[in-house]
Amino acid sequence: MTPTVLVLAEASGGLLTGPTKEAIGVARTLAGPDGSLAAVTMGGPSALEALAPFGPKEVWVADVPPEAATSGAVAALAAHAADESRAAIVLLGGTTFGRDVTGRLAVRWGAAAATGATEVAIAGPEEVHVRRPVFGGRATEMRRLVGPRTVIALRPHAFAEAAASAGTPTVHVLDRSVIPATEGAARRRSLDPAEPGSGPSLSDATIVVSGGRGMRAAENFHLIEELAQSLGAAVGASRAVTDAGWRPTSFQIGQTGRAVSPQLYIAVGISGAIQHVVGMVSSRTIVAINTDASAPIFKVADYGLVGDALTILPALTREVRKVRGLPAN
Ligand SMILES: Cc1cc2nc3c(=O)[nH]c(=O)nc-3n(C[C@H](O)[C@H](O)[C@H](O)COP(=O)(O)OP(=O)(O)OC[C@H]3O[C@@H](n4cnc5c(N)ncnc54)[C@H](O)[C@@H]3O)c2cc1C
């Protein structure tokens, strides 16, 4: 029997996020033509409108204001939807929030769990196999998740986004009374450095431009932002930059920051310390710009430019804007 696969859907500005569309694509494959794709969302009517064109048969919807949608509250609502939909698998996008909810949902729902999945396959009744990178992407492991319930957060950009498909879902309204009183007072604060409307978040971005101490001073960091803006990219930073207070810690990529795996990661003036590399090494293509040809970052880079970032960045931004038909800055 094919399972019901439930996707925890996140929408922003009336559109489904990229990680949610990736999860829907995987859910469709797992459910197969005879299985059932269901979704649960906290975003009220606008999220429902964004979800409907992606073909879930049933949608559980709660209208929770963003600041009240803590991982604990969302896990409680999602567990309720998972019970009601009789789901066997719950899939989440590979965002920081998705990973956070995964553990709480697995405990609340009594499920086996994995995060960072780059492959998901149903291996038999009550057995799902998940492949995920470990040791900063240097190896992968295959995990057997055994039991009637499984919660999996995907690795961002590891799967193609689902295309829209026809269908009108049956809608169920989730009652917020299932949120435990202990979660009621908690408030969620965004971890995303991007201001709304100023570019993609680090979690969603397909391109990330990161700056390091090689940018020499906070006043030069706008060169990173201008290149990012011309590419439609998110901005990241090394810990040297966040420790120096040039940018907030929410920009930090690495062991004690965020892990990203965009299609393209551009590391500018970053030496390539292991603590930075573990946060970006699984990016599809890595470009490094550094004055020092022997900098360790070139060991993980697919393309390297040896030279002064303060000269290269303005020229690169100019070229990108020209090629993309954008007005000169
Ligand atoms: C427990 C622990 C956790 C850590 N966690 C993290 C983490 O999460 N993320 C993180 O990033 N670091 C982390 N670090 C710090 C890490 O070890 C490095 O110190 C840090 O990544 C260095 O940042 P950087 O590459 O910007 O600076 P540097 O190492 O100083 O490198 C600057 C680079 O810029 C180059 N450069 C100089 N001038 C120019 C120029 N004009 N143009 C181009 N290139 C130039 C230099 O050749 C050099 O390679 C952690 C460290 C510890 C001990």
PDBQT file of the ligand as one rigid body, heavy atoms in Angstrom, charges set to zero:
ROOT
HETATM    1  C1  LIG A 401      35.242  26.519  17.640  1.00  0.00    +0.000 C 
HETATM    2  C2  LIG A 401      35.370  27.405  16.432  1.00  0.00    +0.000 A 
HETATM    3  C3  LIG A 401      34.250  27.608  15.630  1.00  0.00    +0.000 A 
HETATM    4  C4  LIG A 401      34.356  28.423  14.500  1.00  0.00    +0.000 A 
HETATM    5  N1  LIG A 401      33.253  28.600  13.703  1.00  0.00    +0.000 NA
HETATM    6  C5  LIG A 401      33.392  29.320  12.567  1.00  0.00    +0.000 A 
HETATM    7  C6  LIG A 401      32.278  29.478  11.667  1.00  0.00    +0.000 A 
HETATM    8  O1  LIG A 401      31.169  29.012  11.922  1.00  0.00    +0.000 OA
HETATM    9  N2  LIG A 401      32.481  30.174  10.531  1.00  0.00    +0.000 N 
HETATM   10  C7  LIG A 401      33.686  30.747  10.190  1.00  0.00    +0.000 A 
HETATM   11  O2  LIG A 401      33.788  31.368   9.131  1.00  0.00    +0.000 OA
HETATM   12  N3  LIG A 401      34.741  30.609  11.029  1.00  0.00    +0.000 NA
HETATM   13  C8  LIG A 401      34.602  29.939  12.207  1.00  0.00    +0.000 A 
HETATM   14  N4  LIG A 401      35.663  29.855  13.040  1.00  0.00    +0.000 N 
HETATM   15  C9  LIG A 401      36.859  30.681  12.754  1.00  0.00    +0.000 C 
HETATM   16  C10 LIG A 401      37.770  30.077  11.709  1.00  0.00    +0.000 C 
HETATM   17  O3  LIG A 401      38.678  29.195  12.315  1.00  0.00    +0.000 OA
HETATM   18  C11 LIG A 401      38.558  31.213  10.996  1.00  0.00    +0.000 C 
HETATM   19  O4  LIG A 401      39.258  31.954  11.962  1.00  0.00    +0.000 OA
HETATM   20  C12 LIG A 401      37.688  32.150  10.181  1.00  0.00    +0.000 C 
HETATM   21  O5  LIG A 401      36.857  31.416   9.319  1.00  0.00    +0.000 OA
HETATM   22  C13 LIG A 401      38.583  33.079   9.373  1.00  0.00    +0.000 C 
HETATM   23  O6  LIG A 401      37.809  34.005   8.678  1.00  0.00    +0.000 OA
HETATM   24  P1  LIG A 401      38.339  34.613   7.315  1.00  0.00    +0.000 P 
HETATM   25  O7  LIG A 401      38.635  33.529   6.357  1.00  0.00    +0.000 OA
HETATM   26  O8  LIG A 401      37.396  35.686   6.908  1.00  0.00    +0.000 OA
HETATM   27  O9  LIG A 401      39.665  35.375   7.801  1.00  0.00    +0.000 OA
HETATM   28  P2  LIG A 401      41.188  35.007   7.584  1.00  0.00    +0.000 P 
HETATM   29  O10 LIG A 401      41.488  33.630   7.998  1.00  0.00    +0.000 OA
HETATM   30  O11 LIG A 401      41.955  36.120   8.212  1.00  0.00    +0.000 OA
HETATM   31  O12 LIG A 401      41.381  35.049   6.009  1.00  0.00    +0.000 OA
HETATM   32  C14 LIG A 401      41.301  36.193   5.237  1.00  0.00    +0.000 C 
HETATM   33  C15 LIG A 401      41.668  35.801   3.811  1.00  0.00    +0.000 C 
HETATM   34  O13 LIG A 401      41.502  36.911   2.982  1.00  0.00    +0.000 OA
HETATM   35  C16 LIG A 401      42.590  36.945   2.063  1.00  0.00    +0.000 C 
HETATM   36  N5  LIG A 401      42.726  38.340   1.656  1.00  0.00    +0.000 N 
HETATM   37  C17 LIG A 401      43.335  39.368   2.331  1.00  0.00    +0.000 A 
HETATM   38  N6  LIG A 401      43.184  40.507   1.648  1.00  0.00    +0.000 NA
HETATM   39  C18 LIG A 401      42.500  40.227   0.535  1.00  0.00    +0.000 A 
HETATM   40  C19 LIG A 401      42.047  40.998  -0.550  1.00  0.00    +0.000 A 
HETATM   41  N7  LIG A 401      42.247  42.323  -0.630  1.00  0.00    +0.000 N 
HETATM   42  N8  LIG A 401      41.362  40.369  -1.548  1.00  0.00    +0.000 NA
HETATM   43  C20 LIG A 401      41.132  39.040  -1.487  1.00  0.00    +0.000 A 
HETATM   44  N9  LIG A 401      41.559  38.253  -0.481  1.00  0.00    +0.000 NA
HETATM   45  C21 LIG A 401      42.215  38.835   0.523  1.00  0.00    +0.000 A 
HETATM   46  C22 LIG A 401      43.753  36.373   2.802  1.00  0.00    +0.000 C 
HETATM   47  O14 LIG A 401      44.705  35.819   1.892  1.00  0.00    +0.000 OA
HETATM   48  C23 LIG A 401      43.089  35.293   3.648  1.00  0.00    +0.000 C 
HETATM   49  O15 LIG A 401      43.095  34.047   2.978  1.00  0.00    +0.000 OA
HETATM   50  C24 LIG A 401      35.580  29.050  14.178  1.00  0.00    +0.000 A 
HETATM   51  C25 LIG A 401      36.703  28.820  14.983  1.00  0.00    +0.000 A 
HETATM   52  C26 LIG A 401      36.602  28.011  16.109  1.00  0.00    +0.000 A 
HETATM   53  C27 LIG A 401      37.813  27.773  16.952  1.00  0.00    +0.000 C 
ENDROOT
TORSDOF 0
